[in-house]
Amino acid sequence: MKERMVNAQMESNKEKSRLSWLKKIPKPVGIGIFYAICLLMAVIIVMHHNPLAPDQHTENLKKFCACALLTLACIIFGVYYDRMFIIPKELIQSRELIWKLSKNDFKKRYAGSYLGFLWALVQPVVTVLMYWIVFDVIFDTKSEMVASGVEVPYVLFLTAGLVPWFYFSEAITNGTNALLEYSYLVKKVVFNISILPIIKLIAATFIHVFFVAVLIVISIAYGYYPTLYTLQVIYYSFCLFVLVLAMSYCTCAIVVFFRDLAQIINIALQVGMWATPILWNIGMITDDRLVTLVKLNPLVYIVNGYRNAIYGDEWFFEHFYSSTYFWIFTVTLFCIGSLIFKRLKVHFADVL
């Protein structure tokens, strides 16, 4: 396995020559394009008017926060442009290698067991079945989706929230431990260790695709057939992937020097499952300020998005501020994660 990964890295070096155009983009042009995009977003945010907004003061506060985040992103991007673009370039240049190693990582995880990758499906399926038995069979619980006023069986409401959460918890855990697991590759001078976190995430995505299919089957069983809105699952899955990738570059670099971070993340995941409206409905909160506070959690945007895609009738761009906040937050986090990873990268081999 070790020789295979190293050899694959050597083969990927040939691919870099075909993508040399990435290095030819002048720095002022790259910064100018980013600033232009941010300026356009700021204009759209300021000019946006929500006729259904109950409080204009809250709307102005949302606009101010969004513009403040854009300003912060511009400052970080301008100062650390060279460092932040290294990882995206490396990921693009090594895309074929990443795909090969992701498949190998997925196969290796369940090698030697009789059921193979089916073990990855057992625990989440059992969890959903237990909730279904307790809430849908025994208590016959219903949960109302506030956005559309549609009552759905609790098991469907719950599964639509658990599917992205299962992926998030597995991906952030594996992504955090990527450098520790592949410590023998970190010490290889010829190997590009920047691709290790995304390898773990893509390997987790294989299981996520299966659970999305299970979610759709459950929705069909309850009479909610796929529509055009269901295609939004692809968009929200991409959102989740980018968010976890941004977090993983932060956590995998820090955990090398602070091993307790892995345990802190496990505790945070336990708390986060209850802090995110997965088992409960955000419509139960009557205080608008508390709702705004809860929505600062980017996973709320994704969980609600999955539910809209499965049994709702709203497009993601109808939630203007939520979509804007999510992407500004995620891109800023990715920039910060890239800086942390590149800053600590030179010390990984010494510590491991």
Secondary structure, DSSP 8 states (H G I E B T S, - for coil): -HHHHHHHHHHHHHHHHHTGGGGGS-HHHHHHHHHHHHHHHHHHHHH---TT-S-HHHHHHHHHHHHHHHHHHHHHHHHSHHHHTHHHHHHHHTHHHHHHHHHHHHHHHTTT-SSGGGHHHHHHHHHHHHHIIIIIIIS--EEEETTTTEEEEHHHHHHHHHHHHHHHHHHHHHHHTHHHHTHHHHT-TTS-GGGHHHHHHHHHHHHHHHHHHHHHHHHHHTT----GGGGHHHHHHHHHHHHHHHHHHHHHHHHTT-TTHHHHHHHHHHHHHHHTTTSS-GGG---HHHHHHHTTSHHHHHHHHHHHHHH----GGGSHHHHHHHHHHHHHHHHHHHHHHHHHGGGHHHH-
